[in-house]
Amino acid sequence: MRATTVSDRETVLAVYDEYEAVCAKLAALRYEAMTLPDLLDLQSRREHQVRCAPVVDHRLLTETQSRTTATEIGAKDWADVLAIRLRISRTEAKRRVTEAAELGPRTMLTGEPLPAVLPATAAAQAAGQVNTEHVAVIRKFFAHPPVPLDAATHAQVDRDLARIATGNSPETLRRCAERIAFLLNQDCDEPTDEKCGRRRGFNLGPQDADGMCKVSGWLTPEASATLQPVLTKLGAPGMCNPADETPCTTGTPSQEAIQADTRTAAQRNHDALVAMGRSVLASGELGQHNGLPVSIVISTSLRELESVTGVGITASGTQLPIADVIRMAAHAHHYLAVFENHREIPLYLGRSKRIATPGQHITLHARDRGCTRPGCTCPTDRCQGHHVKQDFARGGQTNITDLGLASPQCNRLVRDGGWTTHIRDNGRVEWIPPPLLDTGQD
């Protein structure tokens, strides 16, 4: 839905000043004098206000996008612009950008207005009839429709879902969306390999407070057929049991090991995957990736090793309890950066090499623990050795004191996006954004 009036700059700023003043008054209110029906009514009114708010954000973003590109102001993309300026997560920033593209105003190249991609949903949002959960369900349906939708069907489903969302909960809307998907594709005539190709995926979630990670995803028939024999063998009772002093990883486990195995099937599958990963890493066939050997690269301190406390950080960003680090080192040759003897690795290459060596990457991992640009969570094994003081093409040195870790995209921001970097007195890398992205952040 487009704005009904064109406002001059002074009017816009005055309205925002007024809005901020009203928000301050709202935040200062106390509600002891209100009756219970009054309180519930105010909560409904607040919900209506919150539901309408994204409409303003869509207009702001689409107007900004019409003026420039994200790269011209020094960002990787528009999600990066929002993440930096608003100090929000990149996930939330991407959601806002894609939602604005589907529900915000559009114009033709000639300047004529166009309806939103999902006009009925956009109208319901502007009217405060749907919330962010409703919008997420509708957008998910259109992101992965059961069959290709022609323009008429696309518009009809948009109207149907917006109408259902207006009077029902997100859970009810989700069930209705699934029903519509079934009605549109009752014959299931889509080729299986094409459908599986779109749905396939494996996601490793972030670590919880206890260090555990949750996995999710979908395996294609081929992937499932490939993995099942591995789990059948290595996940059999008595195999790869971490509770055994000398776990059986090849051949057939003894009857005693089988009888002593109290693990569940899911736990045995977990331990089988660990054994499979160890086998692949130990083969040495994976070589290097982004300058690091494809192995478990861990950085820690000598104090933590001697006291058997604290954590080690892997190049992928995983935190490992020191007890696990020591146990893992007992049966494999991983890279453990402690640094008392690091001078045996050449870390100062001057102009002789442009690409950082594995030894330099391991040293940088222990210092930087991943990309050094604020807000970037790219782990070490996906980063490059960035010439912080001066680009190599301009005479920079490939020395450990001149390098820092940076993701490939962040590295390009220095070359093409107007960012600059230097090394502080404490040895840390400082990133200075271009003017339009500089909000005084540390």
Rosetta blueprint (number, residue, H / E / L):
1 M L
2 R L
3 A L
4 T L
5 T L
6 V L
7 S L
8 D L
9 R H
10 E H
11 T H
12 V H
13 L H
14 A H
15 V H
16 Y H
17 D H
18 E H
19 Y H
20 E H
21 A H
22 V H
23 C H
24 A H
25 K H
26 L H
27 A H
28 A H
29 L L
30 R L
31 Y L
32 E L
33 A L
34 M L
35 T L
36 L H
37 P H
38 D H
39 L H
40 L H
41 D H
42 L H
43 Q H
44 S H
45 R H
46 R H
47 E H
48 H H
49 Q H
50 V H
51 R H
52 C H
53 A H
54 P H
55 V H
56 V H
57 D H
58 H H
59 R H
60 L H
61 L H
62 T H
63 E H
64 T H
65 Q H
66 S L
67 R L
68 T L
69 T L
70 A L
71 T H
72 E H
73 I H
74 G L
75 A L
76 K L
77 D L
78 W H
79 A H
80 D H
81 V H
82 L H
83 A H
84 I H
85 R H
86 L H
87 R L
88 I L
89 S L
90 R H
91 T H
92 E H
93 A H
94 K H
95 R H
96 R H
97 V H
98 T H
99 E H
100 A H
101 A H
102 E H
103 L H
104 G L
105 P L
106 R E
107 T E
108 M L
109 L L
110 T L
111 G L
112 E L
113 P E
114 L E
115 P L
116 A L
117 V L
118 L L
119 P H
120 A H
121 T H
122 A H
123 A H
124 A H
125 Q H
126 A H
127 A L
128 G L
129 Q L
130 V L
131 N L
132 T H
133 E H
134 H H
135 V H
136 A H
137 V H
138 I H
139 R H
140 K H
141 F H
142 F H
143 A H
144 H L
145 P L
146 P L
147 V L
148 P L
149 L L
150 D L
151 A H
152 A H
153 T H
154 H H
155 A H
156 Q H
157 V H
158 D H
159 R H
160 D H
161 L H
162 A H
163 R H
164 I H
165 A H
166 T H
167 G H
168 N L
169 S L
170 P H
171 E H
172 T H
173 L H
174 R H
175 R H
176 C H
177 A H
178 E H
179 R H
180 I H
181 A H
182 F H
183 L H
184 L H
185 N L
186 Q L
187 D L
188 C L
189 D L
190 E L
191 P L
192 T H
193 D H
194 E H
195 K H
196 C H
197 G H
198 R H
199 R H
200 R L
201 G E
202 F E
203 N E
204 L E
205 G E
206 P E
207 Q E
208 D L
209 A L
210 D L
211 G L
212 M L
213 C E
214 K E
215 V E
216 S E
217 G E
218 W E
219 L L
220 T L
221 P H
222 E H
223 A H
224 S H
225 A H
226 T H
227 L H
228 Q H
229 P H
230 V H
231 L H
232 T H
233 K H
234 L H
235 G L
236 A L
237 P L
238 G L
239 M E
240 C L
241 N L
242 P L
243 A L
244 D L
245 E L
246 T L
247 P L
248 C E
249 T L
250 T L
251 G L
252 T L
253 P L
254 S L
255 Q H
256 E H
257 A H
258 I H
259 Q H
260 A H
261 D L
262 T L
263 R L
264 T L
265 A H
266 A H
267 Q H
268 R H
269 N H
270 H H
271 D H
272 A H
273 L H
274 V H
275 A H
276 M H
277 G H
278 R H
279 S H
280 V H
281 L H
282 A H
283 S H
284 G L
285 E L
286 L L
287 G L
288 Q E
289 H E
290 N L
291 G L
292 L E
293 P E
294 V L
295 S L
296 I L
297 V E
298 I E
299 S E
300 T L
301 S L
302 L H
303 R H
304 E H
305 L H
306 E H
307 S H
308 V L
309 T L
310 G L
311 V E
312 G E
313 I E
314 T E
315 A L
316 S L
317 G L
318 T L
319 Q E
320 L E
321 P E
322 I H
323 A H
324 D H
325 V H
326 I H
327 R H
328 M H
329 A H
330 A L
331 H L
332 A L
333 H L
334 H L
335 Y E
336 L E
337 A E
338 V L
339 F L
340 E L
341 N L
342 H H
343 R H
344 E H
345 I L
346 P L
347 L L
348 Y E
349 L L
350 G L
351 R L
352 S L
353 K L
354 R L
355 I L
356 A L
357 T L
358 P H
359 G H
360 Q H
361 H H
362 I H
363 T H
364 L H
365 H H
366 A H
367 R H
368 D H
369 R L
370 G L
371 C L
372 T L
373 R L
374 P L
375 G L
376 C L
377 T L
378 C L
379 P L
380 T H
381 D H
382 R H
383 C L
384 Q E
385 G E
386 H E
387 H E
388 V L
389 K L
390 Q L
391 D L
392 F H
393 A H
394 R H
395 G L
396 G L
397 Q L
398 T L
399 N E
400 I H
401 T H
402 D H
403 L E
404 G E
405 L E
406 A E
407 S L
408 P H
409 Q H
410 C H
411 N H
412 R H
413 L H
414 V H
415 R H
416 D H
417 G L
418 G L
419 W L
420 T E
421 T E
422 H E
423 I E
424 R L
425 D L
426 N L
427 G L
428 R L
429 V E
430 E E
431 W E
432 I E
433 P L
434 P L
435 P H
436 L H
437 L H
438 D L
439 T L
440 G L
441 Q L
442 D L
